Amino acid sequence: MPHDSSLRRPQLSRHRLGRRARRGVALGLTAVLAATLPSFAPAEHAFATATSSTPSRSSTHPAGHTTSVASRPDDRRAVARGRGGAVSSVDPQASRIGLRVLRSGGNAADAAVATAAALGVTEPYSAGIGGGGYFLYYDAHTQRVSTLDGRETAPAGITHDAFLDPSTGNPYPFFPDLVTSGVSVGVPGTLATWQQALHRWGTRSLSQVLSPAARLARTGFRVDKTFHLQTKENAERFYAFPATSHLYLPGGKPRPVGSLQRNPDLARTYRLIADRGTRVFYRGIVAREIARM
């Protein structure tokens, strides 16, 4: 079972902030946390970026008044203009959640975590609390850059030959054996990274910023072409896990485009973390559930 002691705490870089930025003007998340989330600030600016893996489609929502501009594939003009900030992510609903955080007075770090949590619902193949990533924070007032390293670390009980087949002495095949196996799972760093980012630069609690994503997981979202394709591509692996298959492959097939996808277990997990903190994930009931898988 992964222990908290094996989780490398996200580290603050040598560039320390002179003071906490209470307002932000731009914050970008790419790839796994793919979003750009500026918050409101006429003078003082903060920029935060969290990165992980591969970007896909994008959705942009300026926080202020906007004017749309048509764009051709080779046209480098802006597709929208506005004031007060903008939100851009690979999913429209995640972007809207980040935008609401900004409009309600949250800053760049608050919006980053809220959007990332929402992407864990709508983009489970490249985002979520089961993985890790980086968080980059720039304060234009002090012109300092800080980083958090929240990549996964090996479990405390991992052995040097864990990836070798004892019957042959050779490595297990990468796909699907290792990719699907628990052997390849590291101790997730994402949740600890969110907590650290909010503690250092945010104005809201983890409980507050997880609430919109928990609601989205409970009420559901519409399946698009990308989600449908990614589910189809992973179907063979999902068949090995009854709970996963039940969630994403009802009747043995991916949900069709336009249908409603809910994730009540993730909603409950978000609410549990919101109520009890990150310890419940790393050492409490959630950790025990993960270890039993």
N, C-alpha and C positions, 0 to 999 in steps of 0.2 A: 504493500500500500504506500502511495506517495505520502511523505510527511512534510510538514511545513519547513522543517530544517533543510530539506532538499530543494526548496524553492528559493532561487536566487532573488533577493529583493531587488526591485527595479532601482537602478543606481542613478543618482543625479550626477551629471557631468561636472567637470571642473569649472564650467561657466555658471556661476551661481547668480540668481536674481537678486538685485539690490532690494527689491520689495515686491510684494505680490501685486500682479496686475489685476485690477478689479474690472477693467473694461478691455475689450478686444476689438480689433478691426478685421482680422483675417485669421482663419485657422483652416489648415488643409489636412484632410485625411486621404490617403491614397491606398489602393489595393484593398487588403482585408478590411480596413476601416475606411474604405474609400469615401471621402467626403471633404469638401472645403467649406468651412463654417465660420464666416466672419461674424463678430458680434458688434454691438453698437459702441462707437467711441469717436467723438469729434476730435480728440487730441491725442489721447494715450492709446497705444496699440499693442495688441498681443497676437502672436501667431503660434499656433500649435499644430503639429503634424504627427500622426501615428501611422506607421506603415507595416504591412505584412506581405501579402502575396500578390495575386494577379487581379488587375482591374478588369471590369467588364463594361456593361452599359453605364450611362451616367445620367444624373438628373440634377438640374440647377434651379434654385429658388432664391432670388434676391430678397433680402429682408425689407428693403424699402420700396418706394415706387419704382416700377420697371417699365421699360419700353422694349418689346420684342423686336429683333432684327433678323430677317431671313438670312440663312447661310448656306452656301453651296459647299460641296466637299473640299474645294480648293480655296475657299474664302476664309481669310483669317480675321474677319471682322467679328466683334462680340455678338453673341446671340441674344444678349439681354443687357440692359443697363439699369442702374438704380443707385440709391443712396442708403447708407446705414448698415450695409453688410450683405452677404449672400451665403447660400447653403448649396453645396453640390455634393452629391453622392451617387452611387450606382443604383439607388432605389428611391423612387419618389416619396414613399411613405417615411423612410428614414430621414430624407431631407426635410420633410415637413415637421418632423419631431424636433430636429435641430433648430429649425426656424422658430418654432414655438418657444423653445428655451430662450433664444435670443430676444424675441419680442416680449417675453415676460420678465426680462431683466438679467438673465443669466449671461455669463461671459464665455469666452472662447473655450476654456477647458470644460465648462459645464456642457456646452453644446456638443463638443467632441465626444464625450463619454455617452451622452444621451443618444447621439446618432449611431455610434458604434454598437451600443446595446440593441438598437432597433435593427441594425444590419445583421446582428446575430439571429434575429427572427426571420428576416426576409432573404438573407444571403448565407444560409447555414453551411454552404459548401466552401466558403472562403472567409467566414467571420464567426465570432462567438467566443464565449468564455472558456471553451475547451482548448484554446490555442494560446498564442503569444504574439508579441510584436514590439514595436518601438514607439516612443512618444517624444516628439521634438517640440520644444516650446521656445518661442522668440518673443522677447519683450522689447518693443521698439523704443520705449522710454529710456531704458537702461542700455539698450543695444547688446543685450546678453542672450546667449543661446544655452538652453539646458536640455538634456536628454534623459529619458528613462529607458532602460533596457529591460524589457519584460518578456524576452524570448524564453521558451520552455527550457527546463533543465531535466536531466535524467532522474528518474525516481531513486530514492535512497537505497532500494534493494536491487538495483540493476547489477548484473554481472558482466564481466568482460566478454563472455562468449554467448550472450543472450541472442545474438543474431545468427548463430551457427546451429545447423541441424546436428544433434548429437549422434545420429545414426550414420552420417556421412562426413561430418567435420566441415562441410561446405556451408556457405551462407544460404539462408532460406531465399526462395525467389522473392523479388521485390513486390511483384503484383501477381495475385492478390494477397499472398500470404502475409508479408510484412506490413503492407499498407493497412490491411484490415485487422491485423493482430494487435492485441494490447501491448505487445513487446515494443512497438514503435511509438507508443504514447509517452510524451514527456509530461512533467508537472506543469500545468497551464500557468502562464504568467499574466494573461490579459486582465483578469479581475484585480490582481494586486497592482497592476499598472494603473488601471482606472482609479483605484483608491488613492494611490500616491499622487496622481495628477490632480485630483480634486483637493487633496489635503494641501498641496503646495500652491496651487494656482486657482482653484475653483472657488465659487461662492456658494455652492449648494452641496448637499450631502449625497452620498452614493444612493441612499434610499430615494431621494427626490428624483435623481436623473434616471434611475431604473424604472420608475413608475410608468412612463409612457410606453416603453418597450414591453413591459409586462402586460399592459392593456392590449397592445397590438398582438402579442402572442395568444392572448385569450380570445380576442374577437376575430382574429384572422386577417389574411390578406389575399388578394387575387393572384393566382398562379400566372406567370407570364411565360414566354417562350424559353427564356434562359433557364428559369427554375425547372420547367418541365424537362428540358433537355438534360440538365445536370442530374436530375432525379433518375431519368432513364439510363444515363451513363453509369450510375452507381447502383442500379437495381440488383445486379448480381451479388454485390457485396452486402446489400441490405437484407437479402433473403436469409443470411446467416444470423440475423438478429431480429427475433419476433417483434419486439417493441418498435424498432426502427421501421421494419417492414409495415407494421400496422399504421404507423404515422404517415409514411410517405408513399406507400404502395397499397392503398385500400383495394381489395379485390385482386391483388397481385399486379396492379398496373399503376403507373404514375398518374396523378390527378391531371385531368385535361386543362389546357390553357383557359383561363377565365373562371375556373372553379375556386372555391374558398379553401385555403389551407390554414388550419389552426395548429397551435402547439401548446396545449394546456399544461403539459409537464414543465416546459420551459417557463411558462408564465408563473407556475407555482415556485419554481426554483428562483426566479428573479425576486418574487415577493419574499421568499424565505431569506435570501441574501439581504434584501432591503430591511427586513425586520431584525435579523440577527448579526449582520455584518459578514465580512469575508471569511471569518474563522469557520463558519458553518460549511463553507465550500472546501477549505483546505484541511480541516480537522474534524468537522462535525458529520452530520447525517449525509450530506452530499458526498463527502469524501468516502464514507463507508459504502455508499451506493456505487460509486465509481470503482472502488477496489473489488467489489463483488462481481463486476461485469466479466 
